[in-house]
Amino acid sequence: MRDSQGNVVHEDDDATLTDANRQPDHSYATIVTVAFERPTGLVGMYRHPYAQVVMLGFVCFMGPGLFNALTGLGGGGQLDSKTSANANAAVYASFAFFAFFAGTINNKLGSRLTLTLGSLGYSIYISSYLVYNQVRQAEPFVVVSGAVLGLCAGLLWTAQGSLMLSYPTENQKGRMVALFWSIFNAGGVLGSLVAALANHHNRADQVSDATYVGFLVLTALGTFIPLFMTDPHKMVRTDGTKVASPRHPSWKIEFYSLWVALKTDPMILFLCVAFLYIPTRNYFVHTWQFNAYNGALFNMRTRSINDVVYWFSQIIGSLSIGILLDNAKLSRRTRAFIAWGLLLVLVTITHVWSFIYQRGYTRESAMANRNKMDVTDRAYPVHLLLYILCGLMDSIWQTSSYWFIGVMSNDATKLAHFVGFYKSIQSAGAAGAWRADAAKVPFMNLLVSTWSLLLGGLVFGLPMLYLRVKNHTDYEDEALARMDDDGNIRSAENFQQLHDPVVEAPKTTFVLESPPNEKVHKLDKLI
């Protein structure tokens, strides 16, 4: 049956809604929840949270995924990595500044427009490398393009994180992050395959123009995908709860909400300090992996093959940890600590192995060596195994980090601010890492710095996991959801009383009478 506002109500055949003026006998009353009815047919498939996250994954498949593939070639596919390192420093310096405010911009403009604007920067950036391949004096154009990409990336990743973490139910967030991360990294696999095919007979250290053209076409196509995504306010989760989309109030209230998000939930600061590795992850880690390992030891065609395997291992890693993080047999807090322990093991093994290899060469010896390792060399398989382990570690850390943010809130507005702040801190470390590489800091220094920051991040992460990760997110954690368009924050108790009975609320509760000693059927969950 339906209530007066058109919502579906499941009840027993013999049960009747209690009269509003009559108190029910709670000794045999049962609580029934009204859930929003999800659309059916093709519309239902299109508006399904998994379908929208798949589309979101392809947005990043065509943009950041291909950017990662290009970066993974080492030096952006150039003989000298200095230009690429300077451009990446510009990317992440700009990213760090604009990402801090990107949550505010996303909440005001809306996610689809923010994603579209964010996608444009990747085409501009890749086109600059095509120009640089022809005109060596175009290095300033590459660096400026990097700064533009930083602005766009801040917008894209903030909108992406907000949608990816607000669409799933609490017991789906690990799998949803893993699904997105797998599709996103498939962009790295595809881009690497394009590079590998284009450079199959290329034993030199620089990619061909065809590689850049292929990347440019794909990134340009990706800018149109957000236009076909559904509006967040139309989204209903698989359990029938409605996604609370940003209200788009004034710019003043949006900037105030950023302050409220940080003030009322300061544990995000612990998370960002803890995962200052993510600056290292995308950047100290990626700087060493891509430039100091893949770019320094292997020729171009082997680097392309390494890139394919690296991004494919990221898919395996994200899917595996996503299943663990959503394991209903374990409490959410238990899953958080298991993920932490797994990361500690992976960080230790990966960096001990890397340290052993790094002792055998330096930046100077790698630059002087023109006979670099090829896929046909006997030592190649063991070196490839280390690169696979690096990819697994990277994806498991990134998936876990997003999951940790997701357990702190279910509100898209708050998540937009959290992800923007997180990406800002992340990118600040990235800018420093790439600048250090451009300044020719010794490879061993980069590796030791990476290792130290990883271990430090794990130590700082423990207080956040212990104090902030709960088994369920409640209204006390959702200050922004309780804030009205004038910036006033209602108490959790008052908000729940006002919020639960109305149609816009995620769920509405009715009391149904059942005769004593009669079996009461459980409410079926709306899917």
Salt bridges, closest charged atoms under 4 A:
GLU37 OE1 - ARG2 NH1 2.82
ASP80 OD1 - LYS440 NZ 3.52
GLU170 OE1 - ARG332 NH1 3.75
GLU170 OE1 - HIS472 ND1 3.57
ASP205 OD1 - ARG303 NH1 3.92
ASP231 OD1 - ARG112 NE 3.02
GLU254 OE1 - HIS417 NE2 3.88
ASP265 OD2 - LYS414 NZ 2.97
ASP265 OD2 - ARG468 NH2 2.69
ASP326 OD2 - ARG175 NE 3.13
ASP374 OD1 - ARG203 NH1 3.74
ASP374 OD1 - ARG301 NE 2.88
ASP394 OD1 - ARG281 NE 2.87
ASP394 OD2 - HIS286 NE2 3.21
ASP437 OD1 - ARG363 NH2 2.88
ASP477 OD1 - ARG468 NH2 3.79
ASP477 OD1 - LYS470 NZ 3.04
ASP485 OD1 - ARG247 NE 2.71
GLU513 OE2 - ARG22 NH1 2.86
